[in-house]
Amino acid sequence: MPIYEYQCCSCKECFEKLVFGSNPEVACPKCGSKETEKRLSKFGMGRSSTGTGGSSGCGGCSSSSCAGCK
């Protein structure tokens, strides 16, 4: 089962979730919102990057990692 990274569009919390199935409904563990976006994981890309810039799907983050969202 794959573990995906998500970001909540309501509170901007970044979190990981073990998912079962192809299109699971994922709720934020902090606020409970179901408005979440799957993030592109650097680990999933198969290489390390230290570049800056990037984007999340919900537009609340302009960082390339969740550390910049907090």
N, C-alpha and C positions, 0 to 999 in steps of 0.2 A: 504494500500500500504506500503510495507516495505521500510525502509531507510537503505541503505548499506553504508559501509565505503569503500573507494577506495584509491589507491595510483597511481599517474602518474609515468610511467616508464621513461619518458623523463626528467621531472623537479623535481620529487620526492615529489610533493605536495600531501598532504593527505587531503581528503575531503569526505563529506557525500552527498548522492544523493537519492532522493525519486524516485523509479523506478516503471514503469508501464510495465507489461509484464514479460515473463520469461527470455528473453535474450536481454536486452536493450543494445544499443551502448552508452557508457558513455564517454563524452569528459571532459578533465581536465579544470576546470574553470580558471586556471592561464595561461596555455600556449596553450590550445585548442587541445592538442594531444589526439587521440583516443586510444593510447596504455596505458590502465589502467588495474590495477589488483584489484579484489575484495579482501578486507582484512577481516580477521576473527576478529569480534568485541568481546571484553571482555563482553560487555553487552549481546550480542547474545549467549554467552556461559553460561549465567545464574549464574555466580559466579565471585567474585572479585579475582584478582591475583596480587601479587606484585613481582612475580619472574622476573628474568632477562633472556634475551635471547629470541629468536624468529626469525621469518623470514617473509618477505613479498614475494609475488609471483614473483616479478621482480628482486630480488636479490640486490636491492640498499639499503636495510635497514636491519640491524641486530638487531634492537630494537624490543621490544614487544609492543611498542606504537608509534604512529606517532610523538610524541614529540621528540623522539630520531632521527628522520629523518631530522630535521631542523638545 
